[in-house]
Amino acid sequence: MANIILPARFKDMLETNQELDGIVKITLSAFGDILEENKLSFFSEYTNHGIKHIQDLLFASDILMTDRTYANILSAKDIGYYILSVILHDIGMHIDLEGFKCLLEGDFNDIQIKEFDNYTWRELWEDYLNESKKFSGKQLKSIFGDESTLVRVPPFSKPGEITENDKKLIGEFIRRNHPRLAHEIAIKGFPAKPKYLEFANSLDIKSKNTIGLIARSHGLGLRRCLDYIEAEYGKFNRRFPNGIHATYLMVLLRIADYIQIDNTRTSTTLIKTKTFSSPISAMEHNAHLAIDDINYRWHDDPERIFVNASPKDSNMYLKLQKLIKDIQYEFDISWAVLGELYGKGTDKDKAEINYRRISSNLEDEVFIKKQNYIADNFAFKANDEIIKLLVAPLYGDDPKYGVRELLQNAVDACKERESVELKRGTIYIPFITLEIEKDIDDTSYCNR
């Protein structure tokens, strides 16, 4: 039997409501077994999404929650519903092939949430398959690890013929839609055969829908979730729908999930022994390992989270830099929404979190100067087909135009290098080597 450890004050608050405490414990036990097995049929290369992730997220939520909010605002119902939503938020990634077929066969059509979802799972899947036929080389590389992969429709009627690439195709579809699946599992249950595993048995549909919305919110815009609350529960219940502080709980889940970036989500042994076919998966694991520590008690700013990282190259540096900026954006949005909903009362009535900012050593000039790579982003993007159309109309088939362009590029590069060296106080003497070799049949020339 799975054993999910709860933060002490979550446990204490929950025990004041004996009925809800029982429902949570039974659900933790049943769904904890799924999480403990952590068998991700379609995500063999993903970071940890099992019990450890759930526990880390709950304890991060405890760190985020202010003492004043815990004591004056939240109830056992808030805490119970929040724990259930945390269990739910990634549970869709644990479904197997039979569970996925349940979705495609229409088992969930009767609970489709029209405010969010225009398509059934089958329609969504068909649309995704059409998109997959037009995946770019970059997309194919990120999903399958090979940009020449031929995408096919998985043979669901012959499970034994399902390949690893078929699983990765299904996995990308589930990854995109797992927040929706979390919401629907709250209402319908975990899809499996011969029967479903009911979620939070004894709670009514209205309560399950609220819990599902909180779980789903980590994949939606926060204000879009607020619009749904108003449509479902009425304008005057935005702050306290169904007797809980739903928006505050969404903020906790979103940020606590976002800041699960430390190196405990993977292992150095896994990186050394496992070959990742997807460069994106390898990058995700290495990104966690690049985080040295996360400091929640930054000495000169009590409302700041500080991240120490050691990226080994510019790609990892830029990835972590973007991640920190994205988390800060989430903080900004969350504080704005919390202020709009709960900011007009007394200090005692406000729902708050402990942190407003996140920063890292990545912006420290001392750190940047010590690196042997350029800590900046340089990019050029163009459509491959357009490039092909530009060459012949502009230059024709005469090779001397190609020679001219290559020579001009070399001159420009030398001038740029000269400018850089001048700023460093060093001298650079430009030198260009141009060789032209005559082809054997005397009909063409090649430059190098």
N, C-alpha and C positions, 0 to 999 in steps of 0.2 A: 504494500500500500504506500502511495506517495505521501511524503510529509513536507508540506509547504510551510515554512516559518514566516510568521507575520511580525511586523514591528510591534513592540510592546504596547504602545498606546493605541494602535489599531485594535489589537487583541482586547485591551481593557475596555475600550468604547463599545466594541461589538458585543461583548459579554453582558452589557446592560440591556440588550434585547435578545432574550433567550430564543425566541422563535427564529428570528433572522440569523442568529449565531448558528443554529442548527442547520438552516438551509445552506449557509456559506460553507460550513464544514463538510456537509455531504457533497456539495458541488466541488469543493477543493479536492476531495478524495477521488471522486469519479473522473474529473477532468485532469487531475494531477497525474493519474496513471498514464494518460495520453502524453502529457508533457514530460513525464519522467522517462518514458520510452524514447521520446524525442526522435521518432522515426519520420524524417522528412522525405517522403517518397519522391518528391519532385525537386528537392533542394539539397542534394547531397553535398554541395560545396559551400553551403551557407554557414554563417556564424551561428552561435548558440541561440536557439529559440525555445529552450526547454525550461525546466523548473528554475534553474539558476537565473535565467533572464527575468522570469516573473518575480522572483524574490528580490533581485537587484532593483527592479523597477519599483516595487513596493517600498523598499527602504530608501530609495532616492526620493520617492514621493513624500515620505516622512521627513526627510531633510528639507524639502521644499516648503512644507506646510508650516506656517508660523504658529507659535504657541497660542497666540491670541485667537487666531481663527479656529484652531482645534478646540479651545476651551469655550468660546462664545458663539460660534457659528455652526459647527458641524454636529451631527447627531449620529447615533448608531446606524441609522438608515443610510446616511451619507457614506459612512465607512464601509458598510456591508455591500452597498451597490457598487462602490468604487472597487473593492477587492474583486467582485465578480466581473467587472468590466476589464480589469487588468488580465484576469484569466482568459477572457474572450479575445483580446485585441489581436493576437497573432494565431489564434487556434485554427483558423482556416488553412494555415500553411501546413497543418498536420494531417490533412485529409489524404486518403489513399486513392487508388484508381477507381475502386467501387464507389467511394464517396463522391468522386468527381463525376462519375456517370450518373449518379442520382441528380446532380444539378442539371446536366444536359438533358436528362429524361423528363424534366419538368416537375420534379418533386417539390420544388420551392416556388413554383409559379404563383401559388395561392397566397403567398405572403410578400410578393414583390412590392417594394415601397416606392410608390409612384412619384413622390416628391423628390426622390433622388435618382431613381432608375427607370429609364425609358424602355429598356430591353429586358427580355427574359435571359436566363443564362445561355440557352441555346442560341438565341439571336446574337448575344454578345460574343459567344464563341465563334459563330460564323463570320461575324464582322472582323474578329481578330485573325481568323484564318486568311481572310482576304487581304488584310494588312500584311500578314507574314510573307505573302508572295512578293511583296515589294520591299522587304527588309533590305536596308543598305548593307554594304560590306561591314561597316562599323557595327551595326546592330547584330549581324550574324556572328561577328567576332565576340561581342560582349555576351551573347546568350549561349552560343554553342562552342566558342573557342576557335572557330574556323570560318573565315569569311566566304568560303566556297561551299558551305553547307547547303544541301538541297532540302528545303522544308517540305514535309508531306503531312497529310492528314493521318494522325495516329490510328492504327487499326483496333478500335475498341472492342470489336467482336472477337479478336484474337489476342488476348492479353499476353500470351507468350511471345508475341512478335513485337511488343512495345519495346523500342530501343531507348538508349540513354538520351539521344537527341529528341525523341518523342516526349520523354519526361521533362526535358528542359523547355520544350515548347509549351507544354501544359503548365510547367512551373512559372514561366514568365507571365502567363495569363492569370494564374492564381495570385502571383505577387501583386500585379496591378489591381486586382479586385478583392484582396483579402479583407480590407476594411468592411466592404459590403457584406462579405460572407460572415464576418463576426456578428454583424447586426442581425442577420437572418438566422444564424445559429442560436442566438439568444431567444428568438421567438419559436423556431421550429425544432431545434436540437441539432446535434452533431451528425452529419450525413454519413451513414454506414449501412451495411447490410449484414444480417437480415433485418435489423431494426435500428432506429435512431437512438442516440443517447440524449435524453432530455436534459436541458440546462435549467438549473435553479428550480427544480421541481417545487411546487406549492406556491410559487409567485404567480400573480396574474399576468395576463398578456401586456397590460399597460406598463407594469413594472419592468417586465422583460424588455419591452421596447425601449424604455428609458435607459436601461443598462446597455442594451445593444447600441444605442445612439452614442453613449459615452465611449464605448469601445471603438465604434466606427470613426469617431471624431479625429483620431490620429491620422486619418487619410483624407480629411476634408478641410476646407477653410472653416475657421472658427465661426465666422459670421454666418456662413451658410447653415451651420448647425443651429445657430440662434434663430434663424428664419424658420427652420423646421419646428423648433420648440414653440414659437409663436403660432404657427399654423396648427400644431397638434394640441397645444394646451391653452392657447389664448394669449393675447397681448399682455395681460396683466399677470401672467404666470411665468414670464421670461426669467425672472430671478430665482423662482422656487418651484419649478414644474414637478408635479407628482411628489411633492413633499421633500425634495432634495435640492441641493445647490449644484445642479447638473453642469452649468458652465464652469464653475470653479473646479469641479472634478475633471472636466475635459482638459482644462489648463494643466492640472497636475499630471494627467496621463500623457499629454502631448510633450511637455517639457521633460518629464522623467524618462520617457522613452527616447527622446532626442539625445539626452546627455549620457546614454549608455554607450559611451565611446571608448572606454578604457580597455586595457589589454587583457582583462579577464574574459572578454567575449570570445577569445580564441586561444590558441596555445602555440608556443614556439616549436613544440614537437610536431604538431600538425603541419605547420608550414614547412618544416624540414623533411617530413616523410611523405607528404601528400602532393601529388601533381594536380594542379588545377587546370582544367581545360579552358575555363573562362578567365580571361585576364581581369575582368571586373571582380569576380569572386576572390581571386588572389589579392587584388588591390584592397578589397574590404578587410580581409584578414590582416594584411600588412599595415593597414591604417590603424587598426586597434593596437597592434604591437608597437606602433610608432608613438602612442600616447604613454608617457612615462608616469604621470600621476595627475589627479584632478584635486585641486585644493578648494574646499568649501569655506575656508576661514582665511581668506586673503587679508593680510594684516592691515592694509591701508584703506580698505573698502569692504565693510561687512556685507554689502549687498552684491558682491562680485564673486563669480566662480572663476578660478584661474586654472588654465590647462598648461601643463608642461609637456612638450612633444619633441621628438627627435627624428624628423623625416630625413630619409637618406638621400632623396633626390628631389628634383624640382616638381615632378609629377605629384609625389606624395605631399610635398610642401603646399602646393596649390590646392590639393584635395582637402587637406586639413584646414587651410585658411578659409576656404569656401564653407566648410562645415561649421566653423566657429561663427562666421557671418550669418549663416542660416539660423543657427540657434539664437543668436542675438535678435534676429528679426522675429523669431517666435516669441521671445521675451517681450519685445516691443508691442506686438499685436495682443498678446495675452494681458499685459498690464493695461492697455487701452480699453479692452473689452471689460476687464474686471472693474476698471474705474467707471465705465458707463453703467454697469449693472449694480455695483455695490458701493460706489464711491460717495453717494450722497448722504449716507447715514452718519452716525457717530463713529469714532474710531473703533468702538467696541463691536459695531455691526459690520465692519468691512471684512470682506474675504480677500486675503492677501497671501502672497508667497514670499519666501525669504530673500529671493534674489531678483535683481533687475538687469544685471549685466554679466557677460562672459567675455573673457579675453585670454590671451595666450602669449607665450614667449616668442611666437612666430613673427610678431611685429617689432621685436627688440632688435635695434641696429647692431648691438654687440653679437647677438645670436646670428643674424644674417651675415655679418662679415666673416664669421668663422666657417661658413659653409663653402663647399667646393663646387657649388652650382649657383646659377642665377635665380634668385627668389623672386621671379616675376613671370607674368603671363604674356606670351607672344603667340598670336594665332592668325592664321589666314584660312578663310573658308571659301570654297567655290564648288559649284556643281560640276562633276566630272564631264557631263554631257555638254555643258556650255563651253568648257575649255576646248573640247574637241571641235566645236563649231567655230571657235575663234581662230584656230591655227591656220587652216588653209585660206580662208577669205583674206586674212591679213598678210600672210607671208607667201602663199602659193607653195610650190614644190621646189623652189630654188634654195639650195643648201646654204648659200652665202648669207641669207637672212638669219638662219639659225646661228651661224658663226658670229655674226654681228651682235646678236642678242646675248650670247654667252660671253663675248668679250666685254660688252657694256656692263653685264652683271658683275664680272670680275673687277672692272674698274670701280664700280660703285662700292663693292665690298672692301677694296683697298682704301678708298677714301673714308669709309666708315671706321675701319680699323685705325687709320691714321688719326682720326678725330678722338677716338677712345684713348689711344696711347698718349696723345698730347695732353689730355686731361690728367693722366697718371704721371706726367712728367717724364715720359720715356720717348725714345725715338724709334719710329717705324719706317723702314725703307720698303716701299711697295715693289713687288716683283711678280710679273705675270708670265707664265709659260704657255705658248700656243703652238700646237703641233698639228699639221695637216698631212694625212697619209692618203696617198692615192690608192684607190681600190684596184683589185687585180684586173677587172675587166675594163678599166680606164673610163668607166661611164659615171662614176660618182666619187664623192670625197667624204671623208669622215673627219670630224674635229674632236680632239680630246684635250 
